[in-house]
């Protein structure tokens, strides 16, 4: 007789596989988006652009939802190994769409009870948090390429990415205190880990002052600064190609363990990677890469993952 715990595990396994199949099926249908433009400029490299240029790429509710959907879809797409994220038009993003925020305020006004207003607010906040976190939980490395303004929600977005580039005209602003709130979808949690200077993070978040490209580079928020948007995006795609040429087992394992180790002790991280590699080192990728390194073979072709 199957125990209750066993039946629960079977149901969980079935649900996982059903969801996995749906995600893979969705990825193969190349969904269209209202606020994003998704292209495939190089093999295994996808380019996602915030695409509301007439609205300065302000992040409305549709964009928030589509960011999560897009990165969750690409996460399951075996033809995608690396993602470049940039903004179409004059700037990267102006941050949250204040018209959307006003509409949410109207919805709250229709509710008289504080508990019900709080529940609705939490639903919105959690939805936006999950969209930002989709960059981090996506197994594929994400390279952000920022030009001109990156405000509010844009900072949340890039701090969840793996690699950050910008053009020399870029500037960054944690704007939330200027609209009477604390940043609530990732900046306060991730920016201190990205920059490493508690004093600078607090200054930026308390004052809402602009952080320009040179200071962003020196503080560690950005790893490279480029002359203009075009050269930045080209180099981001070139970097993505280099990453995509590596074993996807190795790259995705590296990202998973970097994220895990950030939130755990050194020993917990060591235990995690030892368990991870006891599986990964039995992959064909490990054998192929080892032989290629020993024989100085180039352009190894790894199976899709």
C-alpha positions in Angstrom: 0.0 0.0 0.0 1.3 3.5 -0.9 1.7 5.7 2.1 0.1 9.1 2.4 3.6 10.8 2.1 4.3 8.8 -1.0 1.1 9.8 -2.6 1.9 13.4 -1.8 5.3 13.1 -3.4 3.8 11.4 -6.5 1.3 14.3 -6.8 4.1 16.9 -6.4 6.2 15.1 -9.1 3.3 14.9 -11.5 2.4 18.6 -11.0 6.1 19.5 -11.5 6.2 17.6 -14.8 2.9 19.0 -16.0 4.1 22.5 -15.3 7.4 21.8 -16.9 5.7 20.5 -20.1 3.5 23.5 -20.2 6.5 25.8 -19.8 8.4 24.1 -22.6 5.4 24.1 -24.8 4.9 27.8 -24.2 8.6 28.6 -25.0 8.4 26.8 -28.3 5.4 29.0 -29.4 7.4 32.2 -29.2 4.9 34.3 -27.3 4.3 37.9 -28.4 4.5 40.7 -25.8 2.9 44.2 -25.7 5.7 45.8 -23.8 8.8 43.7 -24.6 10.6 42.9 -27.8 12.3 39.5 -27.9 14.8 38.6 -30.6 17.4 35.9 -31.2 20.5 37.7 -32.6 22.9 34.9 -32.2 22.7 31.1 -31.6 21.6 30.5 -28.0 21.5 34.2 -27.3 18.2 36.1 -26.7 17.8 39.9 -26.6 15.0 41.2 -24.5 14.2 44.9 -24.9 11.9 47.0 -22.7 9.7 48.4 -25.5 7.5 51.3 -24.5 9.7 54.0 -26.0 6.9 56.5 -26.3 6.3 56.2 -22.5 10.1 56.1 -21.7 9.7 52.4 -21.0 7.7 53.2 -17.8 6.9 49.9 -16.1 3.1 49.5 -16.2 1.3 46.5 -14.9 1.4 44.7 -18.3 5.2 45.1 -18.4 5.6 43.8 -14.9 3.6 40.7 -15.8 5.4 40.2 -19.1 8.8 40.4 -17.6 8.0 37.5 -15.3 6.4 35.5 -18.2 9.3 36.2 -20.5 12.1 35.2 -18.2 10.2 32.2 -16.9 9.6 31.1 -20.5 13.3 31.6 -21.6 14.3 29.7 -18.4 12.8 26.6 -19.9 13.8 27.2 -23.5 16.7 24.8 -24.4 17.6 27.1 -27.3 18.4 29.9 -24.9 21.6 29.9 -22.9 22.1 33.7 -22.2 19.9 36.7 -22.2 20.7 40.4 -22.9 18.3 42.9 -21.5 18.2 46.5 -22.7 15.8 49.4 -23.3 14.4 50.6 -26.6 14.3 54.4 -27.3 15.8 57.3 -25.5 16.3 55.8 -22.0 16.5 52.4 -20.3 13.4 53.0 -18.1 11.7 55.8 -16.2 10.6 53.4 -13.5 7.1 52.6 -12.4 4.3 54.0 -14.5 2.6 56.6 -12.3 -0.7 56.4 -14.3 -0.9 52.7 -13.3 -0.1 53.6 -9.7 -3.0 56.2 -9.7 -5.4 53.5 -11.1 -4.3 51.2 -8.2 -5.0 54.0 -5.8 -8.5 54.3 -7.2 -9.1 50.5 -6.7 -8.0 50.9 -3.1 -10.4 53.8 -2.7 -13.3 51.4 -3.6 -12.4 49.3 -0.5 -13.5 50.6 2.9 -11.8 48.0 5.0 -8.1 48.3 5.8 -7.5 44.5 5.8 -8.9 44.3 2.2 -6.9 47.3 1.0 -3.8 45.7 2.5 -4.5 42.4 0.8 -4.8 44.1 -2.6 -1.6 46.0 -2.1 0.3 42.9 -1.0 -0.9 41.1 -4.1 0.4 43.9 -6.3 3.7 44.1 -4.4 4.3 40.3 -4.5 3.4 40.2 -8.2 6.1 42.8 -8.9 8.6 41.2 -6.7 8.2 37.9 -8.5 8.7 39.5 -11.8 12.0 41.0 -10.7 13.1 37.7 -9.1 12.4 35.9 -12.3 15.8 37.3 -13.6 17.6 35.7 -10.6 15.8 32.4 -10.7 16.2 32.0 -14.4 18.9 29.5 -14.9 20.4 31.4 -17.8 22.8 34.3 -17.1 21.2 37.7 -17.7 23.3 40.7 -19.0 21.8 44.1 -18.6 22.8 47.0 -20.9 21.7 50.3 -19.5 21.7 53.6 -21.4 20.6 57.1 -20.1 18.1 56.9 -17.2 17.6 53.8 -15.0 15.1 54.9 -12.4 13.2 53.2 -9.5 12.0 49.8 -10.8 14.9 49.8 -13.3 17.4 49.6 -10.4 15.3 46.7 -9.0 15.6 45.0 -12.4 19.3 45.3 -13.0 20.3 44.3 -9.4 18.6 40.9 -10.1 20.8 40.4 -13.2 24.1 38.6 -13.4 26.2 41.2 -15.3 25.6 44.9 -15.7 27.0 47.2 -18.5 26.2 50.8 -19.2 26.9 53.6 -21.6 28.7 56.7 -20.4 25.5 58.7 -20.4 23.8 56.3 -18.0 22.6 57.3 -14.5 20.8 55.4 -11.8 18.3 56.6 -9.2 16.6 54.9 -6.3 13.6 57.2 -6.6 11.0 55.7 -4.3 11.5 58.1 -1.3 10.5 61.0 -3.6 7.1 59.4 -4.1 6.6 58.7 -0.4 7.5 55.1 -0.1 10.4 52.6 0.5 11.6 50.6 -2.5 9.8 47.3 -2.1 10.6 45.0 -5.1 14.3 44.2 -4.6 16.6 47.2 -4.5 16.9 47.4 -0.7 17.6 43.7 -0.5 20.0 43.3 -3.5 21.8 46.6 -3.9 23.7 46.3 -0.6 25.0 42.9 -1.9 25.9 44.3 -5.3 27.7 47.4 -4.2 29.1 46.3 -0.9 29.2 49.8 0.6 26.5 50.1 3.2 27.1 53.9 3.5 26.7 54.5 -0.3 23.6 52.3 -0.5 22.0 54.3 2.4 22.9 57.6 0.8 21.4 56.7 -2.5 18.2 55.3 -1.0 17.7 58.1 1.5 18.4 61.0 -0.8 17.3 59.7 -4.2 20.3 61.3 -5.8 21.6 60.2 -9.2 24.5 57.8 -9.5 26.4 58.5 -12.7 28.3 56.0 -14.9 31.7 56.7 -13.5 30.6 56.3 -9.9 28.5 53.2 -10.8 31.7 51.7 -12.2 33.9 52.5 -9.2 31.2 51.3 -6.8 30.9 47.9 -8.5 27.3 48.4 -9.6 28.5 48.3 -13.3 31.4 46.2 -14.6 32.0 48.0 -17.9 31.2 51.5 -19.4 30.9 52.1 -23.1 31.0 55.1 -25.3 27.4 54.7 -26.6 24.4 52.4 -26.6 25.2 50.7 -29.8 28.7 49.6 -28.9 27.4 48.6 -25.4 24.7 46.3 -26.8 27.0 44.8 -29.4 29.6 44.0 -26.6 26.8 42.6 -24.4 25.8 40.2 -27.2 29.5 39.3 -27.8 29.9 38.5 -24.1 26.7 36.5 -24.2 28.1 34.5 -27.2 31.2 33.6 -25.2 29.1 32.4 -22.3 26.8 30.5 -24.7 29.8 28.6 -26.2 30.5 27.1 -22.8 28.9 24.0 -21.4 25.3 24.9 -20.3 25.7 22.3 -17.5 28.7 24.3 -16.2 27.3 27.8 -16.7 23.8 27.0 -15.2 25.4 25.2 -12.3 27.7 28.1 -11.7 24.8 30.6 -11.6 22.7 28.3 -9.3 25.6 28.0 -6.8 26.5 31.7 -6.9 23.0 32.6 -6.0 22.8 29.9 -3.3 26.1 30.8 -1.7 25.2 34.5 -1.5 22.4 33.6 0.9 24.2 30.9 2.9 27.3 30.4 4.9 30.6 29.4 3.2 30.3 25.8 4.5 26.7 25.5 3.4 27.8 26.7 -0.1 30.6 24.2 -0.1 28.2 21.4 0.8 25.8 22.5 -1.9 28.4 22.6 -4.7 29.8 19.1 -3.7 26.3 17.7 -4.0 25.7 19.5 -7.2 28.9 18.4 -8.9 28.5 14.8 -7.8 25.8 14.8 -10.5 27.2 17.4 -13.0 30.7 15.8 -13.2 29.0 12.7 -14.6 27.6 14.7 -17.5 28.9 14.3 -21.1 29.8 18.0 -20.9 32.5 17.4 -18.3 34.2 14.7 -20.3 34.0 16.6 -23.6 35.3 19.8 -22.0 38.1 18.0 -20.2 39.3 16.3 -23.5 39.0 19.6 -25.4 41.1 21.4 -22.8 43.8 18.7 -22.9 43.9 18.6 -26.7 43.5 22.3 -27.2 40.4 21.7 -29.2 38.2 24.7 -29.9 34.5 25.2 -30.7 33.2 22.3 -28.7 29.5 21.7 -29.4 27.5 20.9 -26.3 24.1 19.3 -26.3 21.1 21.5 -25.5 19.9 21.7 -22.0 
